[in-house]
Amino acid sequence: MGKTERLKIKRTDAKRKKAEILKKKVERMTSRNNQKVCLIYPENRFKSWWDLFMTLVLLITCIATPYTIAFVIDEPPSLIIFNAVIDALFLMDMILCFLSVYYDDEMKLIDDRKKITKNYL
């Protein structure tokens, strides 16, 4: 067996090990057996949709607020209701953030309520 063949085998083994490690990480991130009650985990589909929805709400707010400041002299009741609904959505988002589990810098899942609270404050 030549030197190039041994290098190919080493590279193949290294790729296989990396693939196995990646597969284990994905399994760890997508399957949970010991979830804590009343916490929202990162792979939760509702959380993904909520984040997308809140992004859209934020974009609407970024457009509506400058328009209102620049062009609306007297706020109609519909605009007051619209702002109240937006404020309520942002309040709900803050509450959900305090209930959301997250990954730290070392990709460890943080599901301790005190650490979650400290992270968001």
Secondary structure, DSSP 8 states (H G I E B T S, - for coil): --HHHHHHHHHHHHHHHHHHHHHHHHHHHH--SS--TT-B-TT-HHHHHHHHHHHHHHHHHHHHHHHHHHH-SS--HHHHHHHHHHHHHHHHHHHHHHTB-EE-TT--EE--HHHHHHHH-
